[in-house]
Amino acid sequence: MFESAEIGHAIDKDTFAAEEAPLREALLEAQYELRQQGRFAVIILINGIEGAGKGETVKLLNEWMDPRLIQVSTFDRQTDEELARPPAWRYWRQLPAKGRIGIFFGNWYSQMLQGRVHGRLKDASLDQAIGGALGLEQMLCDEGTLIFKFWFHLSKQQMKARLKALQDDPLHSWRISPLDWQQSKTYDKFVRVGERVLRRTSRDYAPWYVVEGVDEYYRSLTVGRILLDGLQASLKAKTPRVPHPHAAPLTSSLDDRNLLDSLDMRQALSKADYREQLAVEQARLSGLLRDKRMRRHALVTVFEGNDAAGKGGAIRRVAAALDPRQYRIVPVAAPTEEERAQPYLWRFWRHIPGRGMFTIFDRSWYGRVLVERVEGFCSPADWLRAYGEINDFEEQLSEAGVVLVKFWLAIDQETQLQRFKEREQIPFKRFKITEDDWRNREKWPLYRDAIGDMVDRTSTEIAPWTLVEANDKPFARVKVLRTINAALEAAFAKD
């Protein structure tokens, strides 16, 4: 794969000067059109051999285009904040918004290459990292992101010649970094692993471009032309790339029953039992959150359920057991303009807690397969694809030590109607009832089907759903607390 980048292409200064101006003008025009359309973001991944012109090329792109619309991010060293979260978190929080360009140094490929070259990753772990990278890129492209992946290459001889020339030049020897010397010693292994990674991760939706780095004029024009061609083609496209259709059909039942029908909605607690059990479970939760083993974990709870099912009351009973500094409640409503300019899961990745902390999501990423599906706010391709993206997201959380507990609070239609009417009659509860609540009742069968598909497709061993019989609020609140405590104890037992 790298042999063609070692031929020795060269462009003289006059040819470069003649071609630079029109290329620069076209790139700037495409960048402004990208901003005006605001349909997709652009990510440029920079990888390759040290000294092959990576930094110089990015600097030139900032000169050729408007740097105010370009965000350059470097991920060489993980901060303490990043180490306390899933590995992908550091990339998600730096994703460019639609209409903007993001350039990533030290990206996910740099991490896996350096890890394998220096023995921190075995082949199996490298394969897992490759799979994760492909999954992330597929998801980003399905969301409309345009990805360019550049590998800047030098032959071993060219790299050595560069180092010798700089070492012998007192005015430029400072340009040699410790990483240059380190890579000169591991060049063969770095290239061998790099070629393996590139072959396995070059896809039609995110191909690799290998650029010869020895001649700065050839290198600059090559990168500029590739970017221009890709930008112009995507800007002219009337519709985004169509995602692959979901292969498996939605589940159905011959007798028109789903998991919700199996719940015993008559379960209830007396006032005395409720007070006793609530106190016991709250004390248990308080102790678990202060346990030293919690330093190796984070806790995330997801609360979904029918309108008026008692999510807010259950959340308040959970929070009442804790110091406010230990937890954060994230209410999820319609996405903001900022959130609509990002991939769907971005708004949730940014709220993932660090170790020792607890985040409560009041509504969650499941909105895409529930309200967005039923109300037609997204296409069938989007919500069908979301099942797999959600499972991948939750798997990454679990692998990073996050204890994830998901609740669906279920009530029957009669109980919901009773609670709606009570809310209209009680002054301090009237804010809880809206026209949308009444309208959603008319779509009860559609939501019922969506809930069944959601549980069937996203209740996994690492992140199972807990269905809560919520006709009786005291019973539901105690079951929620008890489930969270059991999940934490199970995670601690594995440490």
C-alpha positions as CSV (number, residue, x, y, z in Angstrom):
1,M,0.0,0.0,0.0
2,F,2.9,2.4,0.8
3,E,5.1,1.5,-2.2
4,S,3.4,4.0,-4.5
5,A,4.1,6.8,-2.0
6,E,7.9,6.2,-2.3
7,I,8.2,6.9,-6.1
8,G,9.5,10.4,-5.5
9,H,6.9,12.8,-7.0
10,A,8.1,16.3,-7.3
11,I,6.6,19.6,-8.4
12,D,8.7,22.7,-9.2
13,K,8.0,26.0,-7.5
14,D,6.6,27.7,-10.6
15,T,4.1,24.9,-11.2
16,F,3.0,25.1,-7.6
17,A,2.6,28.9,-7.7
18,A,0.5,28.6,-10.9
19,E,-1.8,26.0,-9.4
20,E,-2.0,27.3,-5.8
21,A,-4.1,30.3,-6.4
22,P,-7.1,28.7,-8.2
23,L,-7.0,25.7,-5.8
24,R,-7.0,28.0,-2.8
25,E,-9.9,30.1,-4.2
26,A,-11.9,26.9,-5.0
27,L,-11.3,25.5,-1.5
28,L,-12.4,28.7,0.2
29,E,-15.5,28.8,-2.0
30,A,-16.3,25.2,-1.1
31,Q,-15.8,26.0,2.6
32,Y,-18.2,28.9,2.6
33,E,-20.7,26.8,0.7
34,L,-20.3,24.1,3.4
35,R,-21.0,26.6,6.0
36,Q,-24.0,28.1,4.2
37,Q,-25.6,24.7,3.5
38,G,-25.0,23.4,7.1
39,R,-25.9,19.9,6.0
40,F,-22.9,18.0,7.1
41,A,-19.6,18.2,9.0
42,V,-16.1,17.4,7.7
43,I,-13.5,15.4,9.7
44,I,-9.9,15.2,8.5
45,L,-7.8,12.5,10.2
46,I,-4.0,13.2,10.1
47,N,-1.7,10.2,10.4
48,G,1.6,8.9,9.1
49,I,5.4,9.1,9.5
50,E,7.0,11.8,11.6
51,G,8.5,14.5,9.4
52,A,6.3,13.7,6.4
53,G,4.7,17.1,6.5
54,K,1.6,16.6,8.6
55,G,1.8,19.8,10.6
56,E,3.0,21.9,7.6
57,T,0.1,20.7,5.5
58,V,-2.5,21.5,8.2
59,K,-0.9,24.9,8.7
60,L,-1.2,25.5,4.9
61,L,-4.8,24.5,4.9
62,N,-5.5,27.1,7.6
63,E,-3.8,29.7,5.4
64,W,-5.7,28.6,2.3
65,M,-9.1,28.5,3.9
66,D,-10.9,30.4,6.7
67,P,-9.4,29.2,10.0
68,R,-12.4,30.5,11.9
69,L,-14.4,27.6,10.5
70,I,-11.7,25.0,11.2
71,Q,-11.1,23.3,14.5
72,V,-7.8,21.6,15.0
73,S,-7.7,19.0,17.9
74,T,-4.8,17.0,19.2
75,F,-5.2,13.9,21.3
76,D,-1.6,12.9,22.0
77,R,-1.9,12.6,25.8
78,Q,-5.0,11.7,27.7
79,T,-5.9,14.2,30.5
80,D,-7.1,13.0,33.9
81,E,-10.7,14.0,32.8
82,E,-10.4,11.8,29.7
83,L,-8.9,8.9,31.6
84,A,-11.9,8.9,33.9
85,R,-14.3,8.2,31.0
86,P,-14.8,5.8,28.0
87,P,-12.0,6.2,25.4
88,A,-14.4,7.5,22.7
89,W,-15.5,10.4,24.9
90,R,-12.5,12.5,24.1
91,Y,-13.3,12.3,20.4
92,W,-17.0,12.8,20.7
93,R,-16.7,16.1,22.6
94,Q,-14.4,17.5,19.8
95,L,-16.6,16.6,16.9
96,P,-17.2,19.6,14.5
97,A,-20.7,20.9,14.1
98,K,-22.5,20.7,10.7
99,G,-21.0,23.3,8.3
100,R,-17.6,23.2,10.0
101,I,-14.3,21.3,9.5
102,G,-12.5,19.4,12.2
103,I,-8.8,18.2,11.9
104,F,-7.8,15.5,14.3
105,F,-4.1,14.9,15.2
106,G,-3.3,11.9,17.5
107,N,-6.7,10.4,16.7
108,W,-8.0,6.9,17.2
109,Y,-5.6,5.5,14.6
110,S,-2.6,7.1,16.3
111,Q,-3.6,5.6,19.6
112,M,-3.9,2.0,18.3
113,L,-0.7,2.2,16.2
114,Q,1.4,3.5,19.0
115,G,-0.1,1.0,21.4
116,R,0.6,-2.0,19.1
117,V,4.1,-0.8,18.1
118,H,5.2,-0.3,21.7
119,G,3.6,-3.5,23.0
120,R,0.7,-2.0,25.0
121,L,-1.8,-3.7,22.7
122,K,-1.8,-7.3,21.5
123,D,-3.2,-8.4,18.1
124,A,-6.6,-9.2,19.6
125,S,-6.8,-5.7,21.2
126,L,-5.7,-4.1,18.0
127,D,-8.4,-6.0,16.1
128,Q,-10.9,-4.8,18.7
129,A,-9.7,-1.2,18.3
130,I,-10.0,-1.5,14.5
131,G,-13.6,-2.7,14.9
132,G,-14.4,0.2,17.2
133,A,-12.9,2.7,14.7
134,L,-14.9,1.3,11.8
135,G,-18.1,1.4,13.9
136,L,-17.5,5.0,14.9
137,E,-16.8,6.1,11.3
138,Q,-19.8,4.2,9.9
139,M,-22.0,5.9,12.4
140,L,-20.6,9.4,11.7
141,C,-21.0,8.8,7.9
142,D,-24.6,7.6,8.4
143,E,-25.2,10.9,10.2
144,G,-23.9,12.7,7.1
145,T,-20.3,13.5,8.2
146,L,-17.7,13.6,5.4
147,I,-14.4,11.9,6.5
148,F,-11.0,12.2,4.9
149,K,-8.2,10.0,6.2
150,F,-4.7,11.0,5.2
151,W,-1.5,8.9,5.8
152,F,1.7,11.1,5.1
153,H,4.5,8.8,4.1
154,L,8.3,8.8,3.9
155,S,10.5,5.9,3.1
156,K,13.0,4.8,5.7
157,Q,15.8,6.3,3.7
158,Q,14.0,9.6,3.3
159,M,13.3,9.7,7.0
160,K,17.0,9.1,7.9
161,A,18.1,11.7,5.4
162,R,15.8,14.3,6.8
163,L,17.0,13.6,10.4
164,K,20.6,13.8,9.3
165,A,20.1,17.1,7.5
166,L,18.3,18.7,10.4
167,Q,20.9,17.4,12.9
168,D,23.7,18.9,10.9
169,D,22.0,22.3,10.7
170,P,22.3,24.4,13.9
171,L,19.5,26.6,12.9
172,H,17.0,23.8,12.4
173,S,18.1,21.0,14.6
174,W,15.4,22.1,17.1
175,R,12.8,20.7,14.7
176,I,13.8,17.2,15.6
177,S,11.5,15.9,18.4
178,P,11.9,12.9,20.7
179,L,9.1,11.2,18.7
180,D,11.2,11.6,15.5
181,W,14.1,9.7,17.1
182,Q,11.8,7.1,18.6
183,Q,10.0,6.4,15.3
184,S,13.4,6.1,13.5
185,K,14.1,3.1,15.7
186,T,10.6,1.5,15.3
187,Y,10.1,2.5,11.6
188,D,9.7,-1.0,10.2
189,K,7.2,-2.2,12.8
190,F,5.3,1.1,12.6
191,V,4.9,0.8,8.8
192,R,4.0,-2.9,9.1
193,V,1.3,-2.2,11.6
194,G,0.2,0.9,9.8
195,E,-0.3,-1.0,6.5
196,R,-2.4,-3.6,8.3
197,V,-4.6,-1.0,9.9
198,L,-5.0,1.0,6.6
199,R,-5.9,-2.1,4.6
200,R,-8.6,-3.1,7.1
201,T,-10.1,0.3,7.6
202,S,-10.2,1.8,4.1
203,R,-13.9,1.8,3.3
204,D,-16.0,3.4,0.5
205,Y,-17.5,5.8,3.1
206,A,-14.2,6.7,4.6
207,P,-11.2,5.7,2.4
208,W,-7.5,6.3,3.2
209,Y,-5.3,8.5,1.0
210,V,-1.6,7.8,1.2
211,V,0.4,11.0,0.3
212,E,4.1,11.1,-0.4
213,G,5.6,13.6,2.0
214,V,9.1,14.3,0.7
215,D,8.2,17.1,-1.7
216,E,6.2,19.9,0.0
217,Y,4.7,21.2,-3.2
218,Y,3.4,17.8,-4.4
219,R,2.2,17.0,-0.9
220,S,0.2,20.3,-0.6
221,L,-1.4,20.2,-4.0
222,T,-2.3,16.5,-3.6
223,V,-4.1,17.0,-0.3
224,G,-5.8,20.2,-1.5
225,R,-7.2,18.5,-4.6
226,I,-8.5,15.5,-2.7
227,L,-10.3,17.8,-0.2
228,L,-11.7,19.9,-3.0
229,D,-13.0,17.0,-5.0
230,G,-14.6,15.4,-1.9
231,L,-16.2,18.7,-0.8
232,Q,-17.5,19.6,-4.2
233,A,-19.1,16.2,-4.8
234,S,-20.8,16.2,-1.4
235,L,-22.0,19.8,-1.7
236,K,-23.6,19.0,-5.1
237,A,-25.3,15.8,-3.8
238,K,-29.0,16.5,-3.4
239,T,-29.4,13.9,-0.6
240,P,-27.0,12.5,1.9
241,R,-25.6,9.0,1.4
242,V,-28.4,6.5,2.0
243,P,-27.6,4.3,5.0
244,H,-27.6,0.5,4.7
245,P,-31.1,-0.8,5.4
246,H,-31.6,-2.7,8.7
247,A,-31.3,-6.4,7.9
248,A,-33.6,-7.9,10.5
249,P,-37.3,-7.4,10.6
250,L,-39.0,-5.9,13.6
251,T,-40.2,-8.5,16.1
252,S,-43.9,-9.4,16.2
253,S,-46.0,-11.7,18.2
254,L,-48.6,-14.1,16.8
255,D,-51.0,-13.3,19.6
256,D,-50.3,-9.5,19.5
257,R,-48.7,-9.5,23.0
258,N,-45.4,-8.1,24.1
259,L,-43.3,-7.9,27.2
260,L,-45.4,-5.1,28.8
261,D,-48.4,-7.5,28.8
262,S,-46.6,-9.9,31.1
263,L,-46.3,-7.3,33.9
264,D,-48.5,-7.7,37.0
265,M,-49.7,-4.1,37.4
266,R,-51.5,-5.0,40.7
267,Q,-48.3,-5.0,42.7
268,A,-48.4,-2.5,45.5
269,L,-47.0,-1.6,48.9
270,S,-48.8,-0.5,52.0
271,K,-47.7,2.8,53.5
272,A,-45.9,1.1,56.4
273,D,-44.0,-1.3,54.1
274,Y,-43.2,1.6,51.8
275,R,-41.7,3.8,54.5
276,E,-39.6,0.9,55.9
277,Q,-38.3,-0.4,52.5
278,L,-37.7,3.1,51.1
279,A,-35.5,4.0,54.1
280,V,-33.6,0.7,53.9
281,E,-32.9,1.1,50.1
282,Q,-31.9,4.7,50.4
283,A,-29.4,4.0,53.1
284,R,-28.0,1.1,51.1
285,L,-27.6,3.4,48.0
286,S,-25.9,6.1,50.1
287,G,-23.4,3.6,51.4
288,L,-22.7,2.1,48.0
289,L,-22.0,5.5,46.4
290,R,-19.4,6.2,49.2
291,D,-17.8,2.8,48.9
292,K,-14.1,3.0,47.9
293,R,-14.9,0.6,45.0
294,M,-17.0,3.3,43.4
295,R,-13.8,5.0,42.5
296,R,-13.3,2.4,39.7
297,H,-16.8,3.0,38.4
298,A,-19.4,5.6,37.3
299,L,-23.1,5.1,37.6
300,V,-25.7,6.0,34.9
301,T,-29.4,5.5,35.2
302,V,-31.9,5.9,32.4
303,F,-35.5,6.7,33.2
304,E,-38.1,6.2,30.4
305,G,-41.7,5.4,30.7
306,N,-45.3,6.3,29.9
307,D,-46.5,9.9,30.5
308,A,-47.5,10.3,34.1
309,A,-45.8,7.0,35.1
310,G,-44.0,8.6,38.0
311,K,-40.4,9.1,36.6
312,G,-40.0,12.4,38.4
313,G,-41.1,11.0,41.8
314,A,-38.8,8.0,41.4
315,I,-35.8,10.2,40.6
316,R,-36.5,12.4,43.6
317,R,-36.4,9.4,45.9
318,V,-33.1,8.3,44.4
319,A,-31.6,11.8,44.8
320,A,-32.9,12.2,48.3
321,A,-30.5,9.5,49.5
322,L,-27.4,11.3,48.2
323,D,-25.2,14.4,48.6
324,P,-26.0,16.7,45.8
325,R,-22.3,16.8,44.8
326,Q,-22.4,13.1,44.0
327,Y,-25.0,13.2,41.2
328,R,-26.3,15.2,38.3
329,I,-29.8,15.0,36.7
330,V,-29.9,15.5,32.9
331,P,-33.4,16.3,31.7
332,V,-33.7,15.4,28.0
333,A,-36.1,17.5,25.9
334,A,-36.2,18.4,22.2
335,P,-32.6,19.0,20.8
336,T,-31.3,22.5,20.7
337,E,-29.8,24.1,17.6
338,E,-26.3,23.2,18.8
339,E,-27.4,19.6,19.4
340,R,-29.0,19.3,15.9
341,A,-25.7,20.3,14.4
342,Q,-24.1,17.2,15.8
343,P,-24.5,13.4,15.4
344,Y,-27.5,12.1,17.5
345,L,-25.5,10.6,20.3
346,W,-23.3,13.6,20.9
347,R,-25.7,15.3,23.3
348,F,-25.5,12.2,25.5
349,W,-21.8,11.5,25.3
350,R,-21.0,15.0,26.6
351,H,-22.9,14.2,29.9
352,I,-21.2,10.8,30.7
353,P,-19.8,11.1,34.3
354,G,-16.3,10.5,35.5
355,R,-15.4,7.7,37.9
356,G,-17.1,7.9,41.3
357,M,-19.9,10.1,39.9
358,F,-23.6,9.4,39.1
359,T,-25.7,10.8,36.3
360,I,-29.4,10.4,36.0
361,F,-31.0,10.8,32.6
362,D,-34.6,11.8,32.7
363,R,-35.5,10.6,29.2
364,S,-32.5,9.6,27.1
365,W,-31.0,8.4,23.8
366,Y,-34.0,6.1,23.4
367,G,-36.0,9.0,22.2
368,R,-34.9,8.2,18.7
369,V,-36.6,4.8,18.8
370,L,-39.6,6.0,20.7
371,V,-41.0,9.5,20.2
372,E,-38.9,10.3,17.0
373,R,-40.1,7.0,15.5
374,V,-43.8,7.4,16.4
375,E,-44.0,11.1,15.6
376,G,-42.1,10.8,12.4
377,F,-39.3,13.2,13.5
378,C,-36.7,10.9,11.8
379,S,-36.7,8.5,8.9
380,P,-37.3,4.8,9.4
381,A,-33.6,4.2,8.3
382,D,-32.5,6.5,11.1
383,W,-34.4,4.8,13.9
384,L,-33.7,1.3,12.6
385,R,-30.0,2.1,12.5
386,A,-30.2,3.6,16.0
387,Y,-30.7,0.2,17.7
388,G,-27.2,-0.9,16.8
389,E,-25.6,2.4,17.5
390,I,-27.2,2.5,21.0
391,N,-26.0,-1.1,21.8
392,D,-22.5,-0.1,20.7
393,F,-22.6,3.1,22.8
394,E,-23.7,1.2,25.9
395,E,-21.1,-1.5,25.3
396,Q,-18.4,1.2,25.3
397,L,-19.8,2.6,28.6
398,S,-19.8,-0.9,30.2
399,E,-16.2,-1.6,29.1
400,A,-15.1,1.7,30.7
401,G,-16.5,0.6,34.1
402,V,-19.8,2.5,33.9
403,V,-22.7,0.7,35.7
404,L,-25.7,1.4,33.4
405,V,-29.2,0.8,34.8
406,K,-32.2,1.3,32.5
407,F,-35.8,1.7,33.6
408,W,-39.1,1.6,31.8
409,L,-41.9,2.7,34.1
410,A,-45.1,1.2,32.9
411,I,-48.7,2.1,33.7
412,D,-52.0,1.1,32.1
413,Q,-54.2,3.4,30.2
414,E,-56.8,3.7,32.9
415,T,-54.2,4.7,35.5
416,Q,-52.8,7.3,33.1
417,L,-56.2,8.8,32.5
418,Q,-56.8,9.1,36.2
419,R,-53.5,10.8,36.8
420,F,-54.0,13.2,33.9
421,K,-57.4,14.3,35.3
422,E,-55.8,14.7,38.8
423,R,-53.1,16.9,37.3
424,E,-55.7,19.2,35.7
425,Q,-57.5,19.6,39.1
426,I,-54.5,20.2,41.3
427,P,-53.1,23.7,40.9
428,F,-49.4,22.9,41.6
429,K,-49.6,19.9,39.2
430,R,-51.2,21.6,36.2
431,F,-47.8,22.4,34.7
432,K,-47.2,18.6,34.3
433,I,-50.1,18.2,31.8
434,T,-49.9,19.5,28.2
435,E,-51.8,19.1,25.0
436,D,-49.1,16.8,23.8
437,D,-49.8,14.4,26.7
438,W,-53.4,14.1,25.6
439,R,-52.5,13.7,22.0
440,N,-50.0,11.0,22.8
441,R,-52.8,8.9,24.4
442,E,-54.3,8.6,21.0
443,K,-51.1,6.9,19.8
444,W,-50.9,4.4,22.7
445,P,-50.8,1.3,20.3
446,L,-48.0,2.8,18.3
447,Y,-45.9,3.6,21.4
448,R,-46.7,0.1,22.7
449,D,-45.2,-1.4,19.6
450,A,-42.2,0.9,19.7
451,I,-41.5,0.0,23.4
452,G,-41.7,-3.7,22.7
453,D,-39.2,-3.4,19.8
454,M,-36.9,-1.2,21.9
455,V,-36.8,-3.7,24.8
456,D,-36.3,-6.7,22.4
457,R,-33.4,-5.0,20.6
458,T,-31.6,-3.2,23.3
459,S,-32.0,-5.3,26.5
460,T,-28.6,-6.9,26.5
461,E,-26.6,-8.8,29.1
462,I,-24.4,-5.8,29.8
463,A,-27.3,-3.3,29.8
464,P,-30.7,-5.0,30.5
465,W,-33.9,-3.2,30.8
466,T,-35.8,-3.2,34.1
467,L,-39.6,-3.0,33.5
468,V,-41.2,-1.4,36.5
469,E,-44.9,-1.9,37.4
470,A,-45.7,1.7,38.2
471,N,-49.5,1.7,38.8
472,D,-48.5,1.9,42.4
473,K,-46.0,4.7,42.9
474,P,-44.5,3.4,46.2
475,F,-43.9,0.0,44.7
476,A,-42.2,1.5,41.7
477,R,-39.9,3.8,43.7
478,V,-38.7,1.0,45.9
479,K,-38.1,-1.3,42.9
480,V,-36.0,1.4,41.2
481,L,-33.8,1.9,44.3
482,R,-33.4,-1.9,44.9
483,T,-32.5,-2.4,41.2
484,I,-29.8,0.3,41.3
485,N,-28.3,-1.1,44.5
486,A,-28.2,-4.6,43.1
487,A,-26.5,-3.4,40.0
488,L,-23.8,-1.6,42.0
489,E,-23.2,-4.6,44.3
490,A,-22.9,-6.9,41.3
491,A,-20.3,-4.6,39.7
492,F,-18.3,-4.4,43.0
493,A,-18.3,-8.1,43.3
494,K,-16.5,-8.4,40.0
495,D,-13.7,-6.1,41.1
